[in-house]
Amino acid sequence: MDLLAELGRRKVLAIIRADGPDRALECIRTLVSAGITALEVSLTTPGGAEAIAKARSEFDASVLIGAGTVVTPAQADEVAAAGAGFVVTPAITRGAHRSVELGLPLLCGALTPTEVVAALDLGALAVKIFPAKLHGPGYLRELRAPLPDAPLIAVGGIDAASAPEYLAAGAFAVGIGSPLLGDAGTGGPQSALATRAADFLRAVADD
């Protein structure tokens, strides 16, 4: 499977932070049922790797399940063993280096042009521009001027209203955390999460 092409086709990468593995899995089930099938379980979730392993055993390969907030080499090893299909980092971390060593597709966090180039030189499949909200969609457009072939995913502070703007500015996908998850990861209603998922999918479909 061409992960980059699939993320570009699906456009929305859901970032799941929850209070435990069971709640994370519950959110994954809701999102997949709603039609969001590219998901990242942040390791800020207690038992995040366990949630990844359970989700990977439950869903077929068409559901993309990765690990987020991978900072250390040990975390990269842990999520590889759990069956994560890709790794997302907040920056060029030691976990990012280890993920490349392991052959795990890496979405590496960066913000400046220097960091973007360094992430790609490291072997990142794509670069996560984070926090995207800091400079907005226009910044992404400016980055792409000297780096037109850099695959960029916008993450951080993006809601349903702004998601199409980032896609129009050149992001191939957007990563969405709290504006999508809301309080579903801590016991909030899954029905509300399903509604928000539908809203995001409608927003990017209009892009």
Solvent accessible surface area in square Angstrom, and as a share of the most:
residue,aa,sasa,rsa
1,M,147,0.66
2,D,90,0.47
3,L,21,0.10
4,L,51,0.25
5,A,57,0.44
6,E,34,0.15
7,L,2,0.01
8,G,25,0.24
9,R,161,0.59
10,R,33,0.12
11,K,53,0.23
12,V,3,0.02
13,L,1,0.00
14,A,0,0.00
15,I,6,0.03
16,I,0,0.00
17,R,117,0.43
18,A,10,0.08
19,D,72,0.37
20,G,11,0.10
21,P,27,0.17
22,D,97,0.50
23,R,82,0.30
24,A,0,0.00
25,L,12,0.06
26,E,68,0.30
27,C,0,0.00
28,I,0,0.00
29,R,110,0.40
30,T,22,0.13
31,L,0,0.00
32,V,29,0.17
33,S,101,0.65
34,A,32,0.25
35,G,41,0.39
36,I,3,0.01
37,T,36,0.21
38,A,0,0.00
39,L,0,0.00
40,E,6,0.03
41,V,0,0.00
42,S,0,0.00
43,L,30,0.15
44,T,85,0.49
45,T,2,0.01
46,P,81,0.51
47,G,38,0.36
48,G,3,0.03
49,A,11,0.09
50,E,81,0.36
51,A,0,0.00
52,I,0,0.00
53,A,41,0.32
54,K,77,0.33
55,A,0,0.00
56,R,61,0.22
57,S,98,0.63
58,E,83,0.37
59,F,39,0.16
60,D,97,0.50
61,A,73,0.57
62,S,60,0.39
63,V,9,0.05
64,L,11,0.06
65,I,1,0.00
66,G,0,0.00
67,A,0,0.00
68,G,0,0.00
69,T,37,0.22
70,V,0,0.00
71,V,62,0.36
72,T,42,0.25
73,P,44,0.28
74,A,72,0.56
75,Q,49,0.22
76,A,0,0.00
77,D,58,0.30
78,E,92,0.41
79,V,0,0.00
80,A,37,0.29
81,A,93,0.72
82,A,18,0.14
83,G,31,0.29
84,A,7,0.05
85,G,37,0.36
86,F,1,0.00
87,V,0,0.00
88,V,1,0.00
89,T,0,0.00
90,P,45,0.28
91,A,47,0.37
92,I,61,0.31
93,T,18,0.10
94,R,160,0.58
95,G,0,0.00
96,A,0,0.00
97,H,86,0.38
98,R,75,0.27
99,S,0,0.00
100,V,50,0.29
101,E,123,0.55
102,L,65,0.33
103,G,62,0.60
104,L,24,0.12
105,P,47,0.30
106,L,1,0.01
107,L,1,0.00
108,C,0,0.00
109,G,0,0.00
110,A,6,0.05
111,L,32,0.16
112,T,55,0.32
113,P,68,0.43
114,T,108,0.63
115,E,67,0.30
116,V,0,0.00
117,V,63,0.36
118,A,42,0.32
119,A,0,0.00
120,L,54,0.27
121,D,116,0.60
122,L,38,0.19
123,G,44,0.42
124,A,11,0.08
125,L,61,0.30
126,A,0,0.00
127,V,0,0.00
128,K,16,0.07
129,I,1,0.00
130,F,76,0.32
131,P,51,0.32
132,A,4,0.03
133,K,138,0.58
134,L,111,0.55
135,H,99,0.44
136,G,14,0.14
137,P,31,0.19
138,G,36,0.34
139,Y,50,0.19
140,L,2,0.01
141,R,127,0.46
142,E,121,0.54
143,L,5,0.03
144,R,68,0.25
145,A,78,0.60
146,P,93,0.59
147,L,37,0.18
148,P,77,0.48
149,D,134,0.69
150,A,5,0.04
151,P,27,0.17
152,L,1,0.01
153,I,1,0.00
154,A,0,0.00
155,V,8,0.04
156,G,16,0.15
157,G,44,0.43
158,I,1,0.01
159,D,65,0.33
160,A,31,0.24
161,A,82,0.64
162,S,23,0.15
163,A,0,0.00
164,P,32,0.20
165,E,93,0.42
166,Y,7,0.03
167,L,18,0.09
168,A,73,0.57
169,A,6,0.05
170,G,23,0.22
171,A,6,0.05
172,F,40,0.17
173,A,0,0.00
174,V,0,0.00
175,G,1,0.01
176,I,1,0.00
177,G,10,0.09
178,S,80,0.52
179,P,47,0.29
180,L,0,0.00
181,L,6,0.03
182,G,44,0.43
183,D,76,0.39
184,A,0,0.00
185,G,3,0.03
186,T,94,0.55
187,G,45,0.44
188,G,13,0.12
189,P,78,0.49
190,Q,35,0.16
191,S,82,0.53
192,A,33,0.25
193,L,0,0.00
194,A,37,0.28
195,T,80,0.47
196,R,58,0.21
197,A,0,0.00
198,A,35,0.27
199,D,55,0.29
200,F,6,0.02
201,L,46,0.23
202,R,146,0.53
203,A,18,0.14
204,V,5,0.03
205,A,77,0.60
206,D,124,0.64
207,D,81,0.42
